[in-house]
Amino acid sequence: MTAHSPQASRGRFVNLSYTHRYLAAVAGYAFSYVMYALEAGSAPGR
């Protein structure tokens, strides 16, 4: 165990949290875009 262990784990946790937040934002944006594309594509078909 070194004195840098807690800081390293905390930095890793922050990076993981930031990555998850980024992926969640991208997933939400992609989902909304796909739903909009499907709705726009199916509208003229009716």
C-alpha angles and dihedrals in degrees: 000000000000131000089249094060098090093045092048093050091046091050090049090050091050091049091048092049092048091048092050091048090050093048091047091053092048092047092050092048092047091047093051091046092051092048090050091048092049092047093047091046095049095045097073090044091066 
